[in-house]
Amino acid sequence: MRTSRTIVNLLYTLGSSLVLMLLGLVTRSLFVTNFDAFIPGYSDTIASLFTFFSVAEFGVGSVISYRLYEQIAARDVEQISRYMALYKWAYRVIGLVIGAMAVVCVFFLPLLVVGEDIDWTTVYLIYALQALSTLSSYFLVTRRLLYTCTQQGYICTRIDLFYNIATSLARIAIALLWPNYLLYFGVTILFNTLANLTVALRYRKDFPEVHEAKVSLRDFKELGVFHDLRYYLVHRLSNTIYGSSDNLVITRMRGAETVTLTGNYSTVSTSVTNVCNKIMDSFAAAIGSIVYDKDAAASGHDRAVFWSMDLFSYLFGSFVAVAYACLFQPFITLWMGDRWLLPMGYVLLFSFNEYIGWNHRMVGSYRAVLGRFEEDQWYMVAAAVLNLVLSFALILPLGLAGVIAATVVAHLIMWTGRARVVIRHYLPGCGWRYLGIQIAHLATLGLGYGLTRAACAAMPGGWLGLIAQGGLVCLIPNGVNLAAYGWTSDAAYLRERAKTALHKLRALRKGGQG
């Protein structure tokens, strides 16, 4: 069942995300070229500010989701209902808190948005729309959690696909015909709200056994949620500072127009990340169920799955990193023009940071399922503080490359903390093996990048040249990885899973034809 649902999630995810990625690139191009040059920068900066506000979420979703995996495995409907009720009411309170924070912080915007001839009417309008968008999600999004934990996220993906396409088409029309920011962002709020309402209606049909349970503050304590939140809050705060400080530092030190430049690169990476996240999330729920599968633990199947997923993370991360490093500059040139290019040093560090993130993505999934958030909380604090301090310290001598260098250092610290928890509680005695594997992966990444970079440099320019470079990016690093790891026991397990997936796909196709 885990394999079938993972495959279905992947099929819906890949198809919908690729369509949305293309629409997103068109939308961003029109947004940057048809609106005032500062508006995208204001928008990206204010979005980062509201990401800071999300620390008020305390990590409720993460804490309840990892506890839900255990209840779903036990098929305890009563406990599932209680956790979902806690999640709903917690998010309502969080929404009110974030609303209050937004009202207070509006008076401090002049300290963040600096520069000459700032259109403050536009800044406050963007701020108000971002506040409305953020708050609406906290009151409507909670039902999606159970779809994710039961590996039925493809249902939400189908619903989101329709509304996201509608959003993109509406944005494109507005950017072309009537570049009005109120309409541009307003349609996003409208269709996001409709998508969440549609999911809510579908939820009643798909989970009729999950009922509205009465809960109180006492339930939060009895179910252990307060205990986990106390420690996870440090994770949440640190991760928020780590993930959102770059745009705020750049805005403060270089101005909103520079954020527009980095925003073009992050738009591409965000589009790719949305596709990749859905793929990885398809496995995350399976990880949640296998961690609590006693039969898998008794047979050693759980460890085999871990090492295969860790290898899969590396294969995924190395391919994405090489693709960014080799294709970013020619793509930005063709998509937006030479004047939107950032230094190659920034691109290389950005690509390496993406490698770090994707390479330990599965370790992060295991770490989230295991709980024990107190054990790596100080790693998270160190990462957040270093990212912020080093960003301000390095942006003057190194420019934008200094900001992303600080992010890389912080990301490595996060990875160390997460791996430490997983090895201690899930893979005792495997720490040196894990370290050795990562060193080998880093060497293979360097070889794959070097060969790919040299081959791409010989290709002509233009869209045909970019397509040829894309083909090389698909062939060379993956070929190097296949030669290096295709013979390992972890790869053998992946081959076995691939064969099973093919059989499932054929069965699904035959069932659909029947």
C-alpha positions as CSV (number, residue, x, y, z in Angstrom):
1,M,0.0,0.0,0.0
2,R,2.9,2.4,0.8
3,T,4.4,1.8,-2.6
4,S,1.1,2.3,-4.5
5,R,0.3,5.5,-2.8
6,T,3.8,6.8,-3.2
7,I,3.6,6.2,-7.0
8,V,0.3,7.9,-7.3
9,N,1.6,10.9,-5.4
10,L,4.5,11.1,-7.7
11,L,2.5,10.9,-10.9
12,Y,0.1,13.7,-9.9
13,T,2.9,15.7,-8.4
14,L,5.2,15.7,-11.4
15,G,2.6,16.4,-13.9
16,S,1.0,19.3,-12.1
17,S,4.2,20.8,-10.7
18,L,5.9,21.0,-14.1
19,V,2.9,22.8,-15.6
20,L,2.9,25.3,-12.7
21,M,6.7,25.8,-12.9
22,L,6.4,26.9,-16.5
23,L,3.5,29.2,-15.7
24,G,5.4,30.6,-12.7
25,L,8.4,31.5,-14.9
26,V,6.2,33.4,-17.3
27,T,4.4,35.1,-14.5
28,R,7.7,36.2,-12.8
29,S,9.1,37.6,-16.0
30,L,6.0,39.7,-16.6
31,F,5.9,40.7,-12.9
32,V,9.5,42.1,-13.1
33,T,9.2,43.7,-16.5
34,N,5.7,45.2,-16.4
35,F,5.6,46.5,-12.8
36,D,7.9,49.1,-11.2
37,A,11.3,47.6,-10.6
38,F,11.1,48.0,-6.9
39,I,7.7,46.2,-6.4
40,P,9.1,42.7,-6.7
41,G,11.7,43.6,-4.2
42,Y,9.2,45.0,-1.8
43,S,7.0,41.9,-2.2
44,D,9.9,39.4,-1.6
45,T,11.1,41.3,1.4
46,I,7.7,41.6,3.0
47,A,7.1,37.9,2.3
48,S,10.3,37.1,4.2
49,L,9.1,39.3,7.1
50,F,5.8,37.3,7.4
51,T,7.9,34.2,7.4
52,F,9.4,35.5,10.6
53,F,6.0,36.0,12.0
54,S,5.2,32.4,11.3
55,V,7.4,31.5,14.3
56,A,4.2,32.0,16.3
57,E,3.1,28.7,14.8
58,F,5.6,27.1,17.3
59,G,5.9,24.0,15.1
60,V,2.4,22.8,16.0
61,G,2.0,21.2,12.6
62,S,5.3,19.3,12.8
63,V,4.7,18.1,16.3
64,I,1.2,16.9,15.7
65,S,2.1,15.3,12.3
66,Y,4.8,13.1,13.7
67,R,2.4,12.0,16.5
68,L,-0.3,11.3,13.9
69,Y,1.9,8.8,12.1
70,E,1.9,6.6,15.1
71,Q,-1.9,6.9,15.6
72,I,-2.5,6.2,11.9
73,A,-0.3,3.1,12.1
74,A,-2.4,2.0,15.1
75,R,-5.7,2.9,13.4
76,D,-6.8,4.8,16.5
77,V,-9.6,6.9,15.1
78,E,-10.4,8.5,18.4
79,Q,-6.8,9.7,18.9
80,I,-6.6,10.9,15.3
81,S,-9.8,13.0,15.8
82,R,-8.3,14.5,19.0
83,Y,-5.1,15.5,17.3
84,M,-6.9,17.0,14.4
85,A,-9.1,19.0,16.7
86,L,-6.0,20.2,18.6
87,Y,-4.4,21.2,15.3
88,K,-7.4,23.2,14.1
89,W,-7.9,25.2,17.3
90,A,-4.1,25.8,17.7
91,Y,-4.0,27.3,14.2
92,R,-6.9,29.6,14.9
93,V,-5.1,31.0,18.0
94,I,-1.9,31.3,16.0
95,G,-3.7,33.2,13.3
96,L,-4.9,35.7,15.8
97,V,-1.4,36.1,17.3
98,I,0.1,36.6,13.8
99,G,-2.6,39.2,13.1
100,A,-1.6,41.1,16.2
101,M,2.1,40.9,15.3
102,A,1.3,42.2,11.8
103,V,-0.5,45.3,13.2
104,V,2.3,46.1,15.6
105,C,5.1,45.6,13.0
106,V,3.5,47.9,10.4
107,F,4.9,50.8,12.4
108,F,8.4,49.5,12.0
109,L,8.5,49.1,8.2
110,P,10.5,52.3,7.7
111,L,13.4,50.6,9.6
112,L,13.4,47.7,7.1
113,V,12.6,49.3,3.8
114,V,15.3,51.8,3.0
115,G,16.2,53.9,-0.1
116,E,15.2,57.0,-1.9
117,D,11.8,57.9,-3.3
118,I,10.0,55.0,-1.7
119,D,6.4,54.7,-2.6
120,W,5.0,54.1,0.9
121,T,1.5,53.7,-0.3
122,T,2.6,50.7,-2.4
123,V,4.7,49.3,0.4
124,Y,1.7,49.4,2.9
125,L,-0.6,47.9,0.3
126,I,1.7,45.0,-0.3
127,Y,2.0,44.5,3.4
128,A,-1.7,44.5,3.9
129,L,-2.3,42.0,1.1
130,Q,0.5,39.7,2.4
131,A,-1.1,39.8,5.9
132,L,-4.5,38.9,4.5
133,S,-3.0,36.0,2.5
134,T,-1.0,34.7,5.5
135,L,-3.9,34.9,7.9
136,S,-6.4,33.2,5.6
137,S,-4.1,30.1,5.3
138,Y,-4.0,29.6,9.1
139,F,-7.8,29.5,9.4
140,L,-8.4,27.2,6.4
141,V,-5.4,24.9,5.8
142,T,-5.5,22.4,8.7
143,R,-7.4,19.6,7.0
144,R,-4.5,19.1,4.6
145,L,-2.4,17.5,7.3
146,L,-4.3,14.2,7.4
147,Y,-4.0,13.8,3.6
148,T,-0.2,14.2,3.9
149,C,0.1,11.8,6.8
150,T,-2.0,9.1,5.1
151,Q,-0.1,9.4,1.8
152,Q,-3.1,10.9,-0.1
153,G,-1.5,14.2,-0.8
154,Y,-2.3,13.7,-4.5
155,I,-5.9,14.6,-3.8
156,C,-4.9,18.0,-2.6
157,T,-2.5,18.3,-5.5
158,R,-5.3,17.8,-8.0
159,I,-7.4,20.5,-6.3
160,D,-4.5,22.9,-6.1
161,L,-3.6,22.3,-9.7
162,F,-6.9,23.7,-11.0
163,Y,-6.8,26.8,-8.8
164,N,-3.0,27.4,-9.3
165,I,-3.4,27.3,-13.0
166,A,-6.3,29.8,-12.7
167,T,-4.1,32.0,-10.5
168,S,-1.2,32.0,-13.0
169,L,-3.4,32.7,-16.0
170,A,-5.2,35.6,-14.1
171,R,-1.8,37.0,-13.0
172,I,-0.5,36.9,-16.6
173,A,-3.6,38.6,-17.9
174,I,-3.3,41.4,-15.3
175,A,0.4,41.9,-15.9
176,L,-0.1,42.2,-19.6
177,L,-3.4,44.2,-19.7
178,W,-3.6,46.2,-16.4
179,P,-0.4,46.1,-14.2
180,N,-2.2,46.7,-10.9
181,Y,-0.7,45.1,-7.8
182,L,-4.0,45.0,-5.9
183,L,-5.5,42.8,-8.6
184,Y,-2.3,40.9,-9.1
185,F,-2.0,39.8,-5.5
186,G,-5.8,39.8,-4.9
187,V,-6.4,36.9,-7.3
188,T,-3.9,34.8,-5.5
189,I,-5.7,35.3,-2.2
190,L,-9.0,34.5,-3.9
191,F,-8.0,31.3,-5.5
192,N,-6.0,30.1,-2.5
193,T,-9.0,30.5,-0.3
194,L,-11.2,28.6,-2.8
195,A,-8.7,25.8,-3.0
196,N,-8.7,25.4,0.8
197,L,-12.5,25.5,0.9
198,T,-12.6,22.8,-1.8
199,V,-10.2,20.6,0.3
200,A,-12.4,21.1,3.3
201,L,-15.5,19.9,1.5
202,R,-13.6,16.9,0.1
203,Y,-12.2,16.1,3.6
204,R,-15.7,15.3,4.9
205,K,-16.1,12.7,2.2
206,D,-12.6,11.1,2.5
207,F,-12.4,10.9,6.3
208,P,-16.0,10.4,7.6
209,E,-14.8,8.5,10.6
210,V,-12.7,11.5,11.8
211,H,-15.1,13.5,13.9
212,E,-15.1,16.9,15.6
213,A,-13.7,16.1,19.0
214,K,-14.0,18.4,22.0
215,V,-10.5,19.5,23.2
216,S,-9.1,21.8,25.8
217,L,-5.7,23.0,27.1
218,R,-5.7,19.9,29.2
219,D,-5.6,17.8,26.1
220,F,-2.5,19.5,24.8
221,K,-0.8,18.6,28.1
222,E,-2.1,15.0,28.3
223,L,-1.2,14.2,24.7
224,G,2.4,15.5,25.2
225,V,2.0,18.4,22.7
226,F,3.1,21.1,25.1
227,H,6.2,19.0,26.0
228,D,7.3,18.8,22.4
229,L,6.4,22.4,21.5
230,R,8.6,23.6,24.3
231,Y,11.6,22.2,22.6
232,Y,10.4,22.5,19.0
233,L,9.9,26.2,19.4
234,V,13.7,26.7,19.4
235,H,13.8,24.7,16.1
236,R,11.0,26.8,14.6
237,L,12.5,30.2,15.6
238,S,16.0,29.2,14.5
239,N,14.8,27.8,11.2
240,T,12.7,30.9,10.5
241,I,15.7,33.2,11.1
242,Y,17.9,31.0,8.9
243,G,15.4,30.8,6.1
244,S,14.3,34.4,6.0
245,S,17.2,36.6,7.0
246,D,18.9,36.8,3.6
247,N,16.3,38.9,2.0
248,L,16.0,41.2,5.0
249,V,19.8,41.6,5.2
250,I,20.1,42.4,1.5
251,T,17.2,44.8,1.6
252,R,18.7,46.7,4.6
253,M,22.3,46.7,3.1
254,R,21.7,46.9,-0.6
255,G,18.1,48.0,-1.2
256,A,14.9,46.4,-2.6
257,E,16.1,46.4,-6.2
258,T,18.9,44.0,-5.3
259,V,16.3,41.7,-3.8
260,T,14.6,41.7,-7.2
261,L,17.8,40.4,-8.7
262,T,18.2,37.5,-6.2
263,G,14.4,37.0,-6.5
264,N,14.7,35.9,-10.1
265,Y,17.1,33.2,-9.2
266,S,15.0,32.1,-6.2
267,T,11.9,32.1,-8.4
268,V,13.5,29.4,-10.5
269,S,14.8,27.5,-7.5
270,T,11.4,27.8,-5.8
271,S,9.6,26.4,-8.9
272,V,12.1,23.5,-9.0
273,T,11.8,23.0,-5.2
274,N,8.0,22.8,-5.4
275,V,8.3,19.9,-7.8
276,C,11.1,18.3,-5.8
277,N,9.3,18.8,-2.5
278,K,6.3,17.0,-3.6
279,I,8.4,14.1,-4.7
280,M,10.2,13.9,-1.4
281,D,7.0,14.4,0.5
282,S,5.6,11.4,-1.2
283,F,8.3,9.4,0.6
284,A,8.1,11.3,3.9
285,A,4.7,9.7,4.9
286,A,6.1,6.3,4.0
287,I,9.1,7.0,6.3
288,G,6.7,8.0,9.1
289,S,4.9,4.7,8.8
290,I,8.0,2.5,8.5
291,V,9.6,4.0,11.6
292,Y,6.7,2.7,13.7
293,D,6.5,-0.6,11.9
294,K,7.7,-3.2,14.4
295,D,8.0,-5.9,11.8
296,A,10.3,-3.8,9.7
297,A,12.5,-3.1,12.7
298,A,12.7,-6.8,13.7
299,S,13.8,-7.9,10.2
300,G,16.3,-5.1,9.6
301,H,14.2,-3.8,6.7
302,D,14.1,-0.4,8.3
303,R,17.9,0.1,8.1
304,A,17.9,-1.0,4.5
305,V,15.3,1.5,3.7
306,F,17.2,4.3,5.4
307,W,20.4,3.7,3.5
308,S,18.6,3.5,0.2
309,M,16.7,6.7,1.0
310,D,20.0,8.4,2.0
311,L,21.5,7.4,-1.4
312,F,18.4,8.6,-3.2
313,S,18.8,12.0,-1.4
314,Y,22.4,12.3,-2.7
315,L,21.4,11.3,-6.2
316,F,18.7,13.9,-6.2
317,G,20.7,16.6,-4.6
318,S,23.8,16.2,-6.7
319,F,21.7,16.4,-9.9
320,V,19.9,19.5,-8.8
321,A,23.1,21.2,-7.7
322,V,25.0,20.5,-10.9
323,A,22.0,21.6,-12.9
324,Y,21.9,25.0,-11.1
325,A,25.6,25.5,-11.3
326,C,25.7,24.8,-15.1
327,L,22.4,26.1,-16.3
328,F,21.4,29.1,-14.1
329,Q,23.4,31.7,-15.9
330,P,22.5,30.8,-19.5
331,F,18.9,30.4,-18.5
332,I,18.7,33.7,-16.7
333,T,20.3,35.4,-19.7
334,L,17.7,33.9,-22.2
335,W,14.8,34.3,-19.8
336,M,15.4,37.8,-18.4
337,G,18.5,39.3,-20.1
338,D,22.1,39.9,-19.2
339,R,21.4,42.8,-16.8
340,W,19.7,40.5,-14.4
341,L,22.7,38.2,-13.9
342,L,24.4,37.8,-10.5
343,P,28.1,36.9,-10.0
344,M,29.1,33.3,-10.7
345,G,30.5,33.0,-7.1
346,Y,26.9,33.6,-5.8
347,V,25.6,30.9,-8.2
348,L,28.1,28.3,-7.1
349,L,27.5,28.9,-3.4
350,F,23.8,28.9,-4.0
351,S,24.1,25.6,-5.9
352,F,26.2,24.0,-3.1
353,N,23.6,25.2,-0.5
354,E,20.9,23.4,-2.5
355,Y,23.1,20.3,-2.5
356,I,23.3,20.4,1.3
357,G,19.6,20.7,1.6
358,W,18.6,17.9,-0.8
359,N,21.4,15.6,0.2
360,H,20.2,15.4,3.8
361,R,16.5,15.7,3.0
362,M,15.7,12.1,4.0
363,V,17.7,12.4,7.2
364,G,15.6,15.5,8.0
365,S,12.4,13.4,7.4
366,Y,13.6,10.7,9.7
367,R,14.6,13.3,12.3
368,A,11.2,14.9,12.2
369,V,9.4,11.6,12.7
370,L,11.6,10.6,15.6
371,G,10.8,13.7,17.7
372,R,13.3,14.4,20.5
373,F,13.5,18.0,19.5
374,E,15.5,19.0,22.5
375,E,18.6,17.1,21.4
376,D,19.6,19.3,18.5
377,Q,18.0,22.6,19.5
378,W,21.3,24.3,20.1
379,Y,22.6,23.3,16.7
380,M,19.6,25.1,15.3
381,V,20.3,28.2,17.5
382,A,23.9,28.2,16.4
383,A,22.9,28.0,12.7
384,A,20.4,30.9,13.0
385,V,22.8,33.2,14.9
386,L,25.8,32.5,12.6
387,N,23.7,33.0,9.5
388,L,22.5,36.4,10.7
389,V,25.9,37.6,12.1
390,L,28.0,36.3,9.2
391,S,25.6,37.7,6.6
392,F,26.1,41.3,7.9
393,A,29.8,40.7,8.3
394,L,30.5,39.2,4.9
395,I,28.1,41.3,2.7
396,L,30.5,44.2,2.7
397,P,33.8,42.5,1.7
398,L,32.2,39.7,-0.5
399,G,28.9,41.2,-1.6
400,L,25.9,38.8,-2.2
401,A,28.3,35.8,-2.2
402,G,29.0,36.6,1.4
403,V,25.3,36.3,2.3
404,I,25.0,32.9,0.7
405,A,28.3,31.8,2.2
406,A,26.8,32.5,5.6
407,T,23.8,30.4,4.7
408,V,26.0,27.5,3.7
409,V,27.8,27.5,7.0
410,A,24.5,27.6,8.9
411,H,23.0,24.8,6.8
412,L,26.0,22.5,7.5
413,I,25.4,23.0,11.3
414,M,21.7,22.1,10.9
415,W,22.6,19.0,9.0
416,T,25.1,17.9,11.7
417,G,22.5,18.3,14.4
418,R,19.8,16.4,12.5
419,A,22.1,13.5,11.5
420,R,23.3,13.2,15.1
421,V,19.7,12.6,16.4
422,V,19.0,10.0,13.7
423,I,22.2,8.1,14.2
424,R,21.9,8.1,18.0
425,H,18.3,6.8,18.1
426,Y,17.7,5.0,14.8
427,L,21.2,3.9,13.6
428,P,23.4,3.5,16.7
429,G,27.0,2.7,15.8
430,C,26.7,4.0,12.2
431,G,28.1,7.5,12.6
432,W,31.5,6.8,10.9
433,R,29.8,5.0,8.1
434,Y,27.5,8.0,7.5
435,L,30.5,10.4,7.6
436,G,32.5,8.3,5.1
437,I,29.6,8.1,2.7
438,Q,29.2,11.8,2.7
439,I,32.9,12.4,2.0
440,A,32.6,10.0,-0.9
441,H,29.5,11.8,-2.1
442,L,31.2,15.1,-2.0
443,A,34.1,13.8,-4.1
444,T,31.7,12.3,-6.7
445,L,29.8,15.6,-6.8
446,G,33.0,17.5,-7.6
447,L,33.9,15.0,-10.4
448,G,30.4,15.1,-11.9
449,Y,30.3,18.9,-11.8
450,G,33.8,19.3,-13.3
451,L,33.0,17.0,-16.3
452,T,29.6,18.6,-16.8
453,R,30.9,22.1,-16.7
454,A,33.6,21.4,-19.2
455,A,31.2,19.7,-21.6
456,C,28.6,22.6,-21.3
457,A,31.3,25.2,-22.0
458,A,31.7,23.7,-25.5
459,M,28.0,24.1,-26.3
460,P,26.7,27.1,-28.4
461,G,24.5,29.8,-27.0
462,G,20.7,30.3,-27.5
463,W,17.8,28.1,-26.6
464,L,19.1,25.2,-28.7
465,G,22.4,25.4,-26.8
466,L,20.6,25.5,-23.5
467,I,18.6,22.4,-24.4
468,A,21.9,20.7,-25.4
469,Q,23.4,21.7,-22.1
470,G,20.3,20.4,-20.3
471,G,20.8,17.0,-22.0
472,L,24.5,17.0,-20.8
473,V,23.4,17.8,-17.3
474,C,21.0,14.9,-17.3
475,L,23.6,12.4,-18.7
476,I,27.0,13.3,-17.2
477,P,26.4,13.7,-13.4
478,N,23.9,10.8,-13.3
479,G,26.3,8.7,-15.3
480,V,29.1,9.4,-12.9
481,N,26.8,8.5,-9.9
482,L,25.7,5.3,-11.6
483,A,29.3,4.3,-12.2
484,A,30.2,5.1,-8.6
485,Y,27.2,3.7,-6.7
486,G,25.3,1.4,-9.1
487,W,27.0,-1.7,-7.7
488,T,26.3,-0.9,-4.0
489,S,23.8,-2.8,-1.8
490,D,21.9,0.4,-1.4
491,A,21.5,0.8,-5.1
492,A,20.4,-2.8,-5.3
493,Y,17.5,-2.0,-2.9
494,L,16.6,1.0,-5.1
495,R,16.6,-1.2,-8.2
496,E,14.3,-3.6,-6.4
497,R,11.9,-0.7,-5.5
498,A,12.0,0.5,-9.1
499,K,10.9,-2.9,-10.3
500,T,8.1,-3.0,-7.8
501,A,7.1,0.5,-8.9
502,L,7.0,-0.5,-12.6
503,H,4.7,-3.5,-11.7
504,K,2.4,-1.2,-9.8
505,L,2.3,1.3,-12.6
506,R,1.3,-1.4,-15.0
507,A,-1.4,-2.6,-12.6
508,L,-2.7,1.0,-12.2
509,R,-2.7,1.5,-16.0
510,K,-4.6,-1.7,-16.6
511,G,-7.0,-0.8,-13.8
512,G,-7.6,2.6,-15.4
513,Q,-8.2,1.0,-18.9
514,G,-10.6,-1.5,-17.3
